[in-house]
Amino acid sequence: MSAKPRVIYWFRTDLRLHDSPALHAALNLNPEYLYPIWCWDPHYVYRARVGPNRWQFLLNKKTKLFVIREAPQTVLPKLFKAWKISHLIFERDTDPYAKGRDAEVMELAKEAGVEVVATRHGRTLYDPDDLVKANGGKPTMSITQVQHVRQLRQLLQAAEKLGEVPKPLPAPDSLPDPGDLSLDFEQTQPSPEPDINSIQRDGKETSYTSLSGPNHDFAVPQISELGLKPATTPHRGGETRALAALDSIIANETYTTTFSKPSTAPTAFEPQATTLLSPHHHFGSLSVRLVYHRVQEVINKPANKKRASTIPTNLIGQLLFRDMYFGAQAALGYSFAQTYGNSHARFIPWHLPSKISPTNGLITGDHTIDSPLAGKWFQRWKFGQTGFPWIDALMRQLRYEGWIHHLGRHAVACFLTRGGCYVDWERGAEVFEEWLIDHETSANTGNWQWLSCTAFFAQFYRCYSPVAFPKKWDDEGKFVKHFVPELENYSKKYIYEPWKAPIQDQRKWGCLIKGEGVVDGVAEEKEGGGSMKIYPKPLFDFNTRRAICIEGVKNAYH
């Protein structure tokens, strides 16, 4: 009688128990022991831009995972031997780095005689590689292509047939106990250089001092171990919170049925106008298929069918957009996240272009400062000091909360690229990578290409006004006054154009419009025995700059 399997279940972007095909594959082996582990991958600690807010959202103290503090490429072969592992199970990942990592791990498992089960199709509605295949081997560059694949499902044969979105799988009632957790081998220390996140730290990074953590209990590393500056986001992660948030959304049938993204207010806060489920999708604490089917159940009720919003603006459409970007990334790999070498991205001669590695043709993470003025504009944009209150409020919300509304992302991206600063979209994507709690390389890249009209979208003459657009949603300027408190006393007449306020009103309202702003806090100066807040003058005349940018993009198109 053969021995029962001893299984490592390797969690990555699927931090949940509900609707986990890979976990079900592991349990279907009826293992003697199941080791649910999470490798503390130095790639994400040192090489990917991750700010304190995203780390805090991820680091759930209540997790039952065993966190192994070493790179998976070096620690997994040692675990295979130490724990006498027969099977390695994980959910396949189509991110370029993950593909390379997993290919290396699978080869190491083969050498160790460990059977690998890499399940597909857990992070998205459709498997990204299947989407690409069904789209003729090409990246999915429009939502209609994603829908077209769905409509062609009956024509797809065998493995190519996508079918309906699978029903979500239930969470298991229990998990088998792990076996002996002893680690009788030396830890391979990762190199901390280069540390792209050094700017996020104000202390020493110590998360790799021990394989199983400082207390030898396989605990999740804490913010303090990463040496990070304090997190400021009010948002928290975890499967329990994710499921509760979904329940709340589904309970409001009117909201679920009639949701239309362009009709939601980007100026809404406490609470926001959209679901804020995206960071849960990123980390896998909430299944996109569960969301899909629960929304469909509400929409398909007879009482709701006539009033239901439709694709692409409804909740289902948002999930399809996400799949579209995953499909594009799966087809193009690393080149998807840059213009150079990207067969589907249009070259536009932006300021502050990325430096390209001569060895692999990929962006290096550094850029050329071809225009000191553009460099200054970029820094003022990043830290919410442009002098345009709508843009500054959004960027400060992003930095503080790690999240801004979809239309807010549109506004700041358009402003930085084709609507004002004429700065490379890759600079903006890097800031979003650093600050967003829901950062997904595929979606972030796709959105920046869309808004810069580099790919996906070509109507470059349509720009978001930093004055007229927010007035449509928030004529009183409550959103601005919340995130740009220097202007809290300004009247609605001047809240979006404070530089037009008479100087006597500026003094009366306690804030002068002058200078270029400061990175942290609010600038002040002494005046008349007291202090006066300072808010910066605008970077430029928006209408003039918009015309210059549009002409530049127009030339690139022709």
C-alpha positions in Angstrom: 0.0 0.0 0.0 1.5 3.3 -1.1 2.0 6.1 1.3 -0.5 9.0 1.4 0.7 12.2 -0.3 2.6 14.8 1.7 1.6 18.1 0.1 2.9 21.7 0.1 0.2 24.1 -0.8 2.0 27.3 -1.9 -0.2 30.4 -1.4 0.7 33.4 -3.6 -2.1 35.6 -5.0 -4.9 33.4 -3.7 -5.0 34.3 0.0 -8.4 32.8 0.7 -10.1 29.5 1.5 -13.3 30.0 -0.6 -13.2 29.3 -4.4 -9.7 28.1 -4.5 -9.2 25.6 -7.3 -5.7 24.9 -6.3 -6.6 24.2 -2.7 -9.3 21.9 -3.8 -6.8 20.1 -6.0 -4.6 19.7 -2.9 -7.4 18.3 -0.8 -8.6 16.0 -3.5 -5.2 14.1 -3.1 -6.5 13.2 0.4 -3.0 14.0 1.8 -1.6 12.7 5.0 -0.1 16.1 5.7 -0.9 19.5 4.1 1.6 22.3 4.6 0.0 25.7 3.7 3.0 27.9 3.2 3.7 31.4 1.9 7.2 32.2 0.8 8.4 35.6 1.9 9.8 36.4 -1.5 12.6 39.0 -1.6 11.5 40.1 -5.1 8.6 41.9 -3.5 10.4 43.1 -0.5 13.3 44.7 -2.4 12.6 44.8 -6.2 9.0 45.7 -6.6 7.7 49.2 -5.6 5.5 48.6 -2.5 4.7 51.4 0.0 3.7 51.0 3.6 0.0 51.1 2.9 -0.1 48.1 0.6 2.1 46.2 3.0 -0.3 46.9 5.9 -3.3 45.8 3.8 -1.6 42.5 3.1 -0.1 41.7 6.5 -3.0 40.0 8.3 -1.9 38.9 11.7 -4.7 36.3 11.9 -3.6 34.2 8.9 -3.1 30.5 9.4 -0.4 30.3 6.8 3.2 29.2 7.6 5.4 32.0 6.4 8.8 30.8 5.3 11.2 33.7 5.1 13.3 32.8 2.1 13.0 33.0 -1.7 10.9 30.2 -3.1 13.6 29.3 -5.6 16.0 28.4 -2.8 13.8 27.3 0.1 11.3 25.0 -1.7 13.9 22.4 -2.7 15.1 22.3 0.9 11.5 21.9 2.2 10.9 19.0 -0.3 13.7 17.1 1.4 13.1 18.1 5.0 9.3 17.4 5.0 9.5 14.4 2.5 7.1 16.2 0.2 5.4 14.2 -2.7 3.4 17.1 -4.2 3.6 20.8 -4.7 0.3 22.6 -5.5 -0.1 26.2 -6.5 -2.3 28.5 -8.6 -0.7 29.4 -11.8 0.3 33.1 -12.2 0.7 34.9 -15.6 2.7 37.8 -14.3 6.1 37.9 -16.1 8.2 37.6 -13.0 5.9 34.8 -11.6 6.2 32.9 -14.8 9.9 32.8 -14.6 10.0 32.0 -10.9 7.5 29.2 -11.3 9.3 27.6 -14.3 12.4 27.5 -12.1 10.6 26.0 -9.2 8.9 23.4 -11.3 12.3 22.3 -12.7 13.7 22.0 -9.2 10.6 20.0 -8.1 11.1 17.6 -11.1 14.7 17.1 -10.0 13.6 16.3 -6.5 10.9 13.8 -7.7 8.1 16.0 -6.5 4.9 16.1 -8.6 3.7 19.6 -9.4 0.0 20.5 -9.8 -0.2 24.1 -11.1 -3.9 24.8 -11.4 -5.2 27.4 -13.8 -7.8 30.0 -13.7 -8.1 31.3 -10.2 -7.3 35.0 -10.3 -9.5 36.0 -13.2 -12.9 35.1 -14.8 -11.1 33.4 -17.7 -7.6 32.0 -17.9 -5.5 34.7 -19.5 -3.6 32.3 -21.7 -6.9 30.9 -22.9 -8.2 34.4 -23.7 -5.1 35.0 -25.8 -5.4 31.7 -27.6 -9.1 32.3 -28.3 -8.2 35.8 -29.6 -6.0 34.4 -32.3 -2.8 34.5 -30.2 -3.0 38.2 -29.9 -3.2 40.4 -26.7 -6.8 41.4 -25.8 -6.7 45.1 -26.4 -10.4 45.9 -26.1 -13.3 44.7 -24.0 -15.2 43.8 -27.1 -12.5 41.2 -27.8 -13.0 39.7 -24.3 -16.8 39.6 -24.9 -16.2 38.2 -28.4 -14.3 35.3 -26.8 -17.3 34.7 -24.5 -19.7 34.7 -27.5 -17.6 32.2 -29.4 -17.4 29.7 -26.5 -19.6 27.2 -28.2 -17.2 27.2 -31.2 -14.1 26.5 -29.2 -13.0 22.9 -29.1 -11.8 20.7 -26.2 -9.3 22.6 -24.1 -9.8 25.8 -26.1 -13.4 26.0 -25.1 -13.8 28.5 -22.4 -17.4 27.9 -21.5 -19.3 29.9 -18.8 -17.5 31.4 -15.9 -17.1 28.5 -13.5 -19.2 28.5 -10.3 -17.2 29.4 -7.2 -16.1 26.5 -5.1 -17.0 26.4 -1.4 -14.4 26.8 1.4 -13.4 23.5 2.9 -14.8 22.7 6.3 -11.3 21.8 7.6 -7.7 21.3 6.5 -5.5 18.4 7.3 -2.9 19.0 10.0 0.6 19.7 8.8 3.3 17.3 9.7 6.6 18.0 11.4 7.5 21.6 10.9 11.2 21.4 11.8 13.6 23.2 9.6 16.9 21.4 9.8 18.7 23.4 7.2 20.5 26.8 6.8 18.6 29.8 5.6 19.8 31.3 2.3 19.9 35.0 3.0 18.7 37.1 0.1 20.7 40.1 -1.2 19.0 43.3 -0.2 20.6 45.2 -3.1 19.3 46.9 -5.0 16.5 47.9 -2.6 14.0 49.9 -4.7 12.0 50.4 -1.5 14.7 52.0 0.5 12.8 55.3 0.2 9.9 53.7 2.0 12.0 52.8 5.1 13.1 54.8 8.1 14.4 51.8 9.9 16.4 48.7 9.3 14.9 45.8 7.3 15.1 42.7 9.5 12.4 40.3 8.1 15.0 37.7 7.1 16.7 37.2 10.4 15.2 33.8 10.8 13.5 31.2 8.5 10.4 31.0 10.8 10.4 34.5 12.2 11.8 36.0 15.4 9.6 33.9 17.6 10.0 30.7 15.4 6.2 30.5 14.9 6.1 31.1 11.2 4.3 34.4 11.8 3.6 37.1 9.2 6.3 39.8 9.2 5.2 43.1 10.7 5.7 46.6 9.3 8.3 47.2 12.0 10.4 44.3 10.7 10.4 45.8 7.2 11.7 49.1 8.6 8.9 50.9 6.9 7.5 54.3 7.6 4.1 54.3 9.3 1.2 53.3 7.1 -1.7 55.8 6.9 -4.5 53.9 5.0 -7.7 53.2 6.9 -8.3 50.2 4.6 -7.6 46.7 5.8 -7.3 43.3 4.1 -8.2 39.7 4.8 -10.8 37.2 3.6 -13.3 37.9 6.4 -13.4 41.6 5.6 -13.6 40.9 1.9 -16.6 38.6 2.2 -18.4 41.0 4.6 -17.9 43.9 2.1 -19.3 41.7 -0.7 -22.3 40.8 1.4 -23.0 44.4 2.1 -22.8 45.3 -1.6 -25.1 42.4 -2.7 -27.6 43.3 0.0 -28.2 46.6 -1.7 -29.9 45.3 -4.8 -30.5 48.7 -6.3 -26.8 49.6 -6.1 -25.7 46.2 -7.5 -28.3 46.2 -10.3 -27.9 49.8 -11.5 -24.2 50.3 -10.8 -22.6 52.2 -13.7 -19.0 53.2 -13.3 -19.1 56.6 -15.1 -22.1 57.6 -13.0 -20.3 57.1 -9.7 -18.8 60.2 -8.1 -15.0 60.5 -7.9 -15.4 63.1 -5.2 -17.3 60.8 -2.8 -15.4 59.8 0.3 -16.4 58.3 3.7 -17.8 56.2 2.0 -16.5 56.0 -1.5 -18.9 55.6 -4.5 -17.5 52.3 -5.8 -17.0 48.9 -4.2 -13.3 49.1 -3.1 -13.1 45.4 -3.7 -10.1 45.7 -6.0 -7.3 45.3 -3.4 -9.0 42.1 -2.3 -9.0 40.8 -5.9 -5.3 41.7 -6.1 -4.3 39.7 -3.1 -6.8 37.0 -3.7 -8.8 37.5 -0.5 -11.9 37.7 -2.6 -12.7 35.5 -5.6 -13.7 37.4 -8.8 -15.9 34.5 -9.8 -17.8 34.7 -6.5 -18.4 38.4 -7.2 -19.4 37.6 -10.8 -22.0 35.0 -9.9 -23.4 36.8 -6.9 -23.9 40.0 -9.0 -25.5 37.9 -11.8 -27.9 36.4 -9.4 -29.1 39.9 -8.4 -29.2 41.2 -12.0 -31.1 38.1 -13.2 -34.0 38.5 -10.8 -37.2 39.3 -12.8 -37.7 42.5 -10.8 -34.3 43.8 -11.7 -33.8 42.9 -15.3 -35.4 45.9 -16.9 -33.4 48.4 -14.7 -30.1 46.7 -14.8 -27.1 48.5 -16.2 -25.1 46.8 -18.9 -21.6 45.9 -20.0 -19.1 47.6 -20.1 -20.2 50.1 -17.3 -21.8 47.6 -14.9 -20.1 45.5 -12.2 -19.6 42.6 -14.6 -18.0 45.0 -17.1 -15.4 46.0 -14.5 -14.4 42.4 -14.1 -14.1 42.0 -17.8 -11.9 45.0 -18.1 -9.6 43.4 -15.6 -9.5 40.2 -17.6 -8.8 42.2 -20.7 -5.6 43.7 -19.1 -4.5 40.3 -17.8 -4.9 38.9 -21.3 -2.8 41.7 -22.8 -0.1 41.1 -20.2 -0.1 37.3 -20.7 0.5 37.8 -24.4 3.2 40.5 -24.2 5.0 39.6 -21.0 7.5 42.1 -19.6 7.2 44.4 -22.6 3.6 45.1 -21.8 4.6 47.4 -18.9 6.7 49.7 -21.1 6.6 51.4 -24.5 10.0 50.3 -25.7 9.7 46.9 -27.4 5.9 46.8 -27.0 4.3 45.9 -30.3 1.0 47.3 -29.3 2.1 50.6 -27.7 2.5 53.9 -29.7 5.7 55.8 -29.2 5.1 59.4 -28.0 8.2 61.5 -27.2 7.3 62.3 -23.6 9.5 64.1 -21.1 11.4 62.0 -18.5 11.6 58.9 -20.6 12.7 55.6 -19.1 16.2 54.3 -19.4 16.5 51.0 -21.2 18.8 48.1 -20.4 21.1 47.4 -23.4 21.2 43.7 -22.3 17.5 42.8 -22.2 15.7 45.8 -23.6 13.7 46.3 -20.4 13.2 49.5 -18.5 15.7 49.9 -15.7 13.6 51.7 -13.1 15.5 54.9 -13.8 14.8 57.7 -16.2 16.4 60.5 -18.1 15.7 64.1 -17.0 15.6 65.7 -20.4 13.7 68.7 -19.0 14.4 70.0 -15.5 11.1 71.9 -15.6 9.2 68.6 -16.4 11.1 67.0 -13.6 9.9 69.7 -11.2 6.3 69.4 -12.5 6.4 65.6 -12.0 7.5 66.0 -8.3 4.8 68.6 -7.7 2.2 66.3 -9.3 3.4 63.3 -7.2 3.1 65.1 -3.9 -0.1 67.0 -4.6 1.4 70.5 -5.0 0.4 71.3 -8.6 -1.7 74.3 -7.6 -4.8 72.7 -9.1 -6.8 71.7 -6.1 -8.7 68.8 -7.8 -5.5 67.2 -8.9 -3.8 67.8 -5.6 -6.7 66.4 -3.5 -6.6 63.2 -5.6 -2.9 62.7 -5.3 -2.9 63.4 -1.5 -5.8 60.9 -1.1 -3.8 58.4 -3.1 -0.7 58.9 -0.9 -2.6 58.8 2.3 -5.3 56.1 1.6 -3.6 54.1 -1.1 -6.7 54.4 -3.3 -8.6 56.8 -5.5 -11.7 56.5 -7.6 -11.5 55.2 -11.2 -12.3 58.6 -12.6 -9.9 60.3 -10.3 -7.2 58.0 -11.7 -8.2 59.1 -15.1 -8.0 62.8 -14.2 -4.5 62.7 -12.6 -3.1 60.4 -15.4 -4.4 62.6 -18.1 -3.0 65.7 -16.4 0.5 64.2 -16.1 0.7 63.0 -19.7 -1.3 64.4 -22.6 -3.4 66.9 -20.6 -0.7 69.1 -19.1 2.8 68.0 -18.1 3.6 65.8 -21.1 5.5 63.5 -18.8 6.0 59.8 -19.7 3.1 57.6 -18.5 5.7 55.2 -17.1 6.6 57.7 -14.4 3.0 57.9 -13.3 2.6 54.1 -13.4 5.6 53.9 -11.0 4.0 56.2 -8.5 0.8 54.2 -8.6 2.8 51.0 -8.2 4.3 52.6 -5.1 1.2 53.9 -3.5 -1.9 51.9 -4.6 -3.1 49.2 -2.2 -4.8 47.6 -5.2 -1.9 47.8 -7.6 -2.0 45.1 -10.3 0.7 45.4 -12.9 -1.7 44.4 -15.7 -4.5 46.8 -14.8 -2.2 49.7 -13.7 -0.2 49.4 -16.9 -3.3 49.1 -19.1 -5.0 52.1 -17.5 -1.9 54.3 -17.9 -1.6 53.3 -21.5 -5.3 54.0 -22.0 -5.2 57.4 -20.4 -2.0 58.5 -22.1 -3.5 57.2 -25.5 -0.4 55.0 -25.9 -2.6 52.0 -26.3 -6.2 50.8 -25.9 -7.7 54.3 -26.5 -6.9 56.9 -29.2 -9.2 59.9 -28.5 -6.3 62.0 -27.4 -8.1 65.3 -27.8 -10.5 64.4 -24.9 -8.9 65.8 -21.7 -10.2 66.1 -18.2 -10.3 69.7 -17.1 -9.1 70.1 -13.5 -11.7 72.8 -13.0 -14.9 72.0 -15.0 -14.8 68.2 -14.4 -14.8 68.2 -10.6 -17.4 70.9 -10.5 -19.8 68.5 -12.1 -19.6 66.2 -9.1 -18.9 68.5 -6.2 -19.7 72.1 -6.8 -19.1 73.0 -3.1 -15.6 71.5 -3.2 -16.0 69.3 -0.1 -13.6 66.7 -1.4 -10.9 69.3 -2.0 -11.4 70.9 1.4 -11.0 67.5 3.1 -7.8 66.5 1.4 -6.4 70.0 0.8 -7.2 71.6 4.2 -5.3 74.8 3.4 -8.3 75.7 1.3 -11.0 74.7 3.8 -12.2 78.3 4.2 -12.3 79.2 0.5 -15.7 79.9 -1.1 -17.0 77.6 -3.8 -16.4 80.3 -6.4 -12.7 79.9 -6.0 -12.2 76.4 -4.6 -11.0 75.0 -7.9 -9.2 78.1 -9.1 -7.9 79.7 -5.8 -5.3 81.7 -7.7 -8.2 83.9 -9.0 -9.3 84.9 -5.4 -8.6 88.5 -4.5 -5.7 88.9 -2.1 -7.9 90.3 0.6 -10.1 87.2 0.4 -7.0 85.0 0.5 -5.9 86.7 3.7 -9.4 86.5 5.2 -9.6 82.8 4.5 -6.2 82.2 6.0 -4.3 80.9 2.9 -2.2 82.7 0.4 -1.6 81.4 -3.1 2.1 81.6 -3.8 5.3 79.6 -4.3 5.7 76.0 -5.3 4.5 74.1 -2.2 6.2 71.6 0.1 6.4 67.8 -0.1 5.1 67.1 3.5 2.6 69.1 5.5 1.4 72.6 4.8 3.6 75.6 4.1 3.1 78.6 6.4 4.6 82.0 6.8 4.4 84.7 9.4 2.2 87.7 8.7 0.9 90.5 10.9 1.8 88.8 14.1 0.2 85.5 13.1 0.7 82.8 10.6 -0.8 82.3 7.1 -1.1 79.0 5.3 0.4 78.8 1.8 -1.0 76.9 -1.2 1.1 76.9 -4.4 0.4 78.8 -7.6 -0.6 76.6 -10.5 2.1 74.9 -12.6 0.9 76.5 -15.7 -2.1 77.8 -17.6 -4.0 74.6 -18.2 -5.7 75.5 -21.5 -2.3 76.6 -23.0 -0.6 73.4 -21.9 -3.4 71.2 -23.0 -3.2 72.6 -26.5 0.6 72.0 -26.6 0.2 68.5 -25.4 -2.6 67.6 -27.8 -0.5 68.9 -30.7 2.5 66.8 -29.5 0.4 63.6 -29.3 -1.3 64.4 -32.7 2.1 64.6 -34.3 3.0 61.2 -32.8 -0.2 59.7 -34.3 0.6 61.1 -37.7 
